[in-house]
Amino acid sequence: MKAKNAARACESRVLWVAALATVLAVSLVSAQERVKFPVGVGTKTLGTGLIWLATKKGFFDEFALDVQPVLLRGTPVAVQALVGESLFVTMGSADAMASAALGGADLVSVAGVINGLTQAIVAGKKYKSFKELRGTTIGVQSLASGATTVLKRIFKINGLDYPADYKLLAVGGGNFNLAALSTGQVAAAFLVVPLVFSAEAQGMNVLGYYKDYFPNYQLTVMSVKRGWAEKNRALLVRFIKGTLRANRWLFGNREAASEFFAKEIQMAPELARKGWDYYTANRIWHANLELNGEGMKLALEILAEETKAAPQDAGKFIDRSYLQQALKEL
């Protein structure tokens, strides 16, 4: 009996050691397989804040990804980085990505980021109407961004043509726009929610919200180099799954998400909460990162008018298969 018990104990120890060795081996392999995944982002705002949330809250750890957000100014830089594969994914304006694809870049959009317009045109304290902005300089993120294209359209509706009636100055978007406006560097600028509320509190004048002119518009998309994505499907799907996990947490945790954004994007907690309410209630963020097909169509129609080019089929610039696979596997 003692011999049998000893044999069983020895067998248990062997099994335990084997199990431990397996766990250690799996851990070692996971660590070795952790992949650096650079992502380009045009501006750091509430709308694009999901990528920082997903990264810093560890949502990519399960998928062995070391995601590295890289702030980039200007579509040409982002496109060049995607084509050269120094970036794997870029979060940029839908029309700019489509325009680059039309120009020969091998790009396609795979998910939605900002599925509507949260900008407002905000003027300095002494400007109370569009007509008073004639001859002034207006602050924008970049001269070629989708938000700038829409701004020019709204100014035209209000009787001001570019460049005859006003100048544009690229100051960087987000807090850069607000800083340029606060210091008088520009007479007006477009600001995103919730920075709009901060500007109002400082006595600046909101001349109009983009969504009141264009209620259905795809602003920002997640784009990739088509050839890279085809060769690295599994890797891209892992990234989308991590982003989806973070997005679902964001939707289910108003207070914690708002607290994170307040610290990360450096805004008052109350502004972050107002922003969360606005983005979720108005479907600016989609719970499953879906693209707004009709909004994409409108973005390309405005782009065609702006560039005097023929209208394009939005479907040419979209591939939903990666997002669909990620949703199926979660």
C-alpha positions as CSV (number, residue, x, y, z in Angstrom):
1,M,0.0,0.0,0.0
2,K,2.8,2.4,0.9
3,A,4.5,1.6,-2.3
4,K,1.3,2.4,-4.3
5,N,0.8,5.7,-2.4
6,A,4.4,6.7,-3.1
7,A,4.0,5.8,-6.8
8,R,0.8,7.9,-6.9
9,A,2.5,10.8,-5.2
10,C,5.4,10.6,-7.5
11,E,3.0,10.5,-10.5
12,S,1.2,13.6,-9.2
13,R,4.4,15.5,-8.8
14,V,5.4,14.6,-12.3
15,L,2.0,15.7,-13.7
16,W,2.2,19.0,-11.7
17,V,5.8,19.7,-12.9
18,A,4.7,18.9,-16.5
19,A,1.7,21.2,-16.1
20,L,3.9,24.0,-14.7
21,A,6.4,23.5,-17.5
22,T,3.5,23.8,-20.1
23,V,2.3,27.1,-18.5
24,L,5.8,28.5,-18.4
25,A,6.3,27.5,-22.0
26,V,3.0,29.1,-23.1
27,S,3.9,32.2,-21.2
28,L,7.3,32.4,-22.8
29,V,5.9,31.8,-26.3
30,S,3.3,34.5,-25.7
31,A,5.9,37.0,-24.6
32,Q,8.0,36.1,-27.6
33,E,5.1,36.5,-29.9
34,R,4.1,39.9,-28.6
35,V,4.0,42.1,-31.7
36,K,4.7,45.8,-32.0
37,F,1.8,47.4,-33.8
38,P,2.2,51.1,-34.7
39,V,-1.0,53.1,-35.3
40,G,-1.2,56.6,-36.7
41,V,-3.7,59.1,-35.3
42,G,-4.2,62.5,-36.8
43,T,-5.1,64.3,-33.5
44,K,-5.6,63.3,-29.9
45,T,-9.2,64.2,-29.0
46,L,-12.2,62.5,-27.4
47,G,-13.2,61.1,-30.7
48,T,-9.9,59.2,-31.3
49,G,-9.3,58.6,-27.6
50,L,-10.3,54.9,-27.8
51,I,-6.9,53.9,-29.1
52,W,-5.2,55.4,-26.0
53,L,-7.8,53.8,-23.8
54,A,-7.4,50.4,-25.4
55,T,-3.6,50.7,-25.1
56,K,-3.3,51.9,-21.6
57,K,-6.1,49.8,-20.1
58,G,-4.5,46.6,-21.4
59,F,-7.1,45.5,-23.9
60,F,-4.5,44.4,-26.4
61,D,-2.6,42.2,-23.9
62,E,-5.0,39.3,-24.5
63,F,-4.1,39.4,-28.2
64,A,-0.3,39.7,-27.6
65,L,-0.1,43.2,-29.2
66,D,2.1,46.1,-28.2
67,V,0.1,48.8,-29.8
68,Q,1.9,52.1,-30.2
69,P,-0.2,55.2,-31.0
70,V,1.8,57.7,-33.1
71,L,0.5,61.3,-33.5
72,L,0.8,62.5,-37.1
73,R,0.0,65.8,-38.6
74,G,-1.3,65.8,-42.2
75,T,-2.7,63.1,-44.5
76,P,0.4,62.9,-46.8
77,V,2.6,61.8,-43.9
78,A,0.0,59.2,-42.8
79,V,-0.4,57.8,-46.3
80,Q,3.3,57.6,-46.8
81,A,3.8,55.7,-43.5
82,L,1.0,53.3,-44.4
83,V,2.3,52.6,-47.9
84,G,5.8,52.1,-46.5
85,E,4.4,49.9,-43.7
86,S,6.0,51.9,-40.9
87,L,2.4,52.1,-39.7
88,F,0.0,49.2,-39.8
89,V,-3.2,51.2,-39.3
90,T,-4.1,54.9,-39.5
91,M,-7.1,56.7,-38.1
92,G,-7.7,59.5,-40.5
93,S,-10.4,61.3,-42.4
94,A,-12.5,59.2,-44.7
95,D,-12.4,61.5,-47.7
96,A,-8.6,62.0,-47.4
97,M,-8.0,58.2,-47.3
98,A,-10.3,57.8,-50.3
99,S,-8.5,60.6,-52.1
100,A,-5.2,59.0,-51.5
101,A,-6.5,55.7,-52.8
102,L,-7.8,57.4,-56.0
103,G,-4.3,58.8,-56.4
104,G,-2.8,55.4,-56.5
105,A,-2.2,54.5,-52.8
106,D,-3.2,50.9,-52.0
107,L,-5.5,51.9,-49.1
108,V,-8.8,50.6,-47.8
109,S,-11.0,51.5,-44.8
110,V,-11.8,48.6,-42.5
111,A,-13.8,50.1,-39.6
112,G,-15.4,53.3,-38.3
113,V,-13.8,55.6,-35.7
114,I,-15.8,58.9,-35.7
115,N,-19.1,58.2,-37.5
116,G,-20.5,61.8,-37.4
117,L,-19.6,65.4,-37.1
118,T,-18.9,66.7,-33.6
119,Q,-17.3,70.0,-34.7
120,A,-18.7,73.5,-34.3
121,I,-17.4,76.7,-35.8
122,V,-16.5,78.9,-32.9
123,A,-15.5,82.6,-33.2
124,G,-13.6,84.9,-30.9
125,K,-15.6,87.1,-28.5
126,K,-15.8,90.1,-30.9
127,Y,-17.2,88.0,-33.9
128,K,-20.9,87.2,-33.7
129,S,-21.7,86.1,-37.2
130,F,-20.1,84.6,-40.3
131,K,-20.2,87.9,-42.2
132,E,-18.0,89.5,-39.5
133,L,-15.3,86.9,-40.4
134,R,-14.7,88.2,-43.9
135,G,-11.0,88.9,-44.3
136,T,-9.9,87.0,-41.2
137,T,-7.9,83.8,-40.6
138,I,-9.7,80.6,-39.6
139,G,-7.9,77.8,-37.6
140,V,-8.2,74.2,-38.8
141,Q,-6.4,70.9,-38.1
142,S,-4.9,70.6,-41.6
143,L,-5.7,72.1,-44.9
144,A,-6.7,68.8,-46.4
145,S,-8.7,67.2,-43.6
146,G,-12.3,66.2,-43.9
147,A,-13.3,68.6,-41.2
148,T,-11.7,71.4,-43.2
149,T,-13.6,70.4,-46.3
150,V,-16.9,70.6,-44.5
151,L,-15.9,73.9,-42.9
152,K,-15.4,75.5,-46.3
153,R,-18.8,74.1,-47.4
154,I,-20.5,75.7,-44.4
155,F,-18.8,79.0,-44.9
156,K,-20.0,79.0,-48.5
157,I,-23.5,78.4,-47.4
158,N,-23.1,81.4,-45.2
159,G,-21.9,83.6,-48.1
160,L,-18.1,83.3,-47.7
161,D,-15.9,81.7,-50.3
162,Y,-12.4,80.3,-49.9
163,P,-9.8,81.8,-50.5
164,A,-11.3,85.0,-51.6
165,D,-13.1,85.9,-48.3
166,Y,-10.9,84.3,-45.6
167,K,-7.6,82.5,-45.0
168,L,-7.0,79.1,-43.4
169,L,-4.2,78.3,-40.9
170,A,-3.3,74.7,-40.0
171,V,-2.7,74.8,-36.3
172,G,-3.2,71.1,-35.5
173,G,-6.7,70.4,-34.3
174,G,-8.1,69.6,-30.8
175,N,-6.5,71.7,-28.1
176,F,-4.3,73.4,-30.7
177,N,-7.3,75.0,-32.3
178,L,-8.7,76.2,-29.0
179,A,-5.3,77.6,-28.0
180,A,-5.0,79.5,-31.3
181,L,-8.5,80.9,-30.8
182,S,-7.9,81.8,-27.2
183,T,-4.8,83.8,-28.0
184,G,-6.2,85.6,-30.9
185,Q,-4.0,83.9,-33.5
186,V,-7.1,83.1,-35.5
187,A,-10.5,84.8,-35.5
188,A,-12.4,81.5,-35.5
189,A,-11.8,77.8,-35.6
190,F,-13.6,74.5,-35.6
191,L,-13.6,72.8,-32.3
192,V,-14.8,69.4,-31.4
193,V,-17.2,68.4,-28.6
194,P,-16.5,68.8,-25.7
195,L,-13.9,71.6,-26.3
196,V,-16.9,73.6,-27.7
197,F,-18.4,73.7,-24.2
198,S,-15.1,75.0,-22.8
199,A,-14.9,77.8,-25.4
200,E,-18.5,78.8,-24.7
201,A,-17.6,79.1,-21.0
202,Q,-14.8,81.5,-21.9
203,G,-17.3,83.8,-23.7
204,M,-16.6,82.7,-27.3
205,N,-19.4,82.5,-29.8
206,V,-20.6,79.3,-31.4
207,L,-21.7,80.2,-34.9
208,G,-23.0,76.7,-35.8
209,Y,-22.6,73.0,-35.4
210,Y,-21.5,70.9,-38.4
211,K,-24.2,68.3,-37.7
212,D,-26.9,70.9,-38.2
213,Y,-25.7,71.3,-41.8
214,F,-24.7,67.7,-42.4
215,P,-26.4,65.2,-40.0
216,N,-25.0,62.1,-41.7
217,Y,-21.2,62.2,-42.4
218,Q,-18.4,59.6,-42.0
219,L,-15.5,61.7,-40.6
220,T,-12.8,59.3,-39.4
221,V,-12.0,55.8,-40.5
222,M,-9.6,53.0,-39.6
223,S,-7.5,52.5,-42.8
224,V,-4.8,50.0,-43.9
225,K,-2.7,49.2,-46.8
226,R,-4.7,46.6,-48.7
227,G,-1.7,44.5,-49.6
228,W,-0.3,44.5,-46.1
229,A,-3.8,43.6,-44.7
230,E,-4.2,40.6,-47.0
231,K,-0.8,39.2,-46.0
232,N,-1.4,39.9,-42.2
233,R,-5.1,39.2,-41.9
234,A,-4.8,37.4,-38.5
235,L,-2.7,40.2,-37.1
236,L,-5.2,42.9,-38.2
237,V,-8.1,40.9,-36.8
238,R,-6.3,40.6,-33.5
239,F,-6.0,44.4,-33.4
240,I,-9.6,44.9,-34.2
241,K,-10.7,42.5,-31.6
242,G,-8.7,44.3,-28.9
243,T,-10.2,47.6,-30.1
244,L,-13.7,46.1,-30.0
245,R,-13.1,44.9,-26.4
246,A,-12.1,48.4,-25.4
247,N,-15.0,50.0,-27.2
248,R,-17.5,47.8,-25.4
249,W,-15.9,48.6,-22.1
250,L,-16.1,52.3,-23.0
251,F,-19.9,52.1,-23.7
252,G,-20.5,50.2,-20.5
253,N,-18.5,52.3,-18.1
254,R,-19.4,56.0,-18.4
255,E,-17.8,57.3,-15.2
256,A,-14.5,55.3,-15.5
257,A,-14.2,56.1,-19.3
258,S,-14.8,59.8,-18.6
259,E,-12.3,59.8,-15.8
260,F,-9.7,58.2,-18.1
261,F,-10.4,60.7,-20.9
262,A,-10.2,63.6,-18.5
263,K,-6.7,62.7,-17.5
264,E,-5.4,61.4,-20.8
265,I,-6.7,64.3,-23.0
266,Q,-6.4,66.9,-20.2
267,M,-9.9,68.2,-19.8
268,A,-12.2,68.8,-16.9
269,P,-14.0,65.7,-15.7
270,E,-17.4,67.3,-16.3
271,L,-16.5,68.1,-19.9
272,A,-15.4,64.5,-20.4
273,R,-18.7,63.2,-19.1
274,K,-20.6,65.7,-21.4
275,G,-18.5,64.5,-24.3
276,W,-19.2,60.8,-23.5
277,D,-22.9,61.5,-23.4
278,Y,-22.8,63.4,-26.7
279,Y,-20.8,60.8,-28.6
280,T,-22.8,57.8,-27.4
281,A,-26.3,59.4,-27.7
282,N,-25.6,60.7,-31.2
283,R,-24.0,57.5,-32.4
284,I,-20.7,59.3,-33.1
285,W,-19.1,56.1,-31.8
286,H,-20.6,52.9,-33.0
287,A,-20.6,50.1,-30.5
288,N,-19.2,47.6,-33.1
289,L,-17.0,50.0,-34.9
290,E,-19.2,49.8,-38.0
291,L,-18.7,52.4,-40.8
292,N,-21.6,54.7,-41.7
293,G,-22.2,53.8,-45.3
294,E,-24.4,56.7,-46.1
295,G,-22.0,59.0,-44.3
296,M,-19.1,57.7,-46.3
297,K,-21.1,58.4,-49.5
298,L,-21.7,62.0,-48.5
299,A,-18.1,62.5,-47.6
300,L,-17.1,61.4,-51.1
301,E,-19.7,63.5,-52.7
302,I,-18.4,66.6,-51.0
303,L,-14.9,65.6,-51.9
304,A,-15.9,65.3,-55.5
305,E,-17.4,68.8,-55.5
306,E,-14.3,70.2,-53.8
307,T,-11.8,68.6,-56.3
308,K,-14.1,68.9,-59.4
309,A,-13.7,65.1,-59.8
310,A,-16.3,62.5,-60.7
311,P,-18.3,61.0,-57.8
312,Q,-16.9,57.7,-56.5
313,D,-18.7,54.5,-55.3
314,A,-18.0,54.4,-51.5
315,G,-17.9,50.6,-51.6
316,K,-14.6,50.8,-53.5
317,F,-12.8,52.1,-50.4
318,I,-14.3,49.8,-47.8
319,D,-13.6,46.2,-46.8
320,R,-15.7,45.0,-43.9
321,S,-14.4,41.5,-43.9
322,Y,-11.8,42.1,-41.2
323,L,-14.3,43.6,-38.8
324,Q,-16.8,40.9,-39.5
325,Q,-14.3,38.2,-38.7
326,A,-13.3,40.0,-35.5
327,L,-16.9,40.2,-34.4
328,K,-17.5,36.6,-35.2
329,E,-14.4,35.4,-33.2
330,L,-15.1,37.5,-30.1
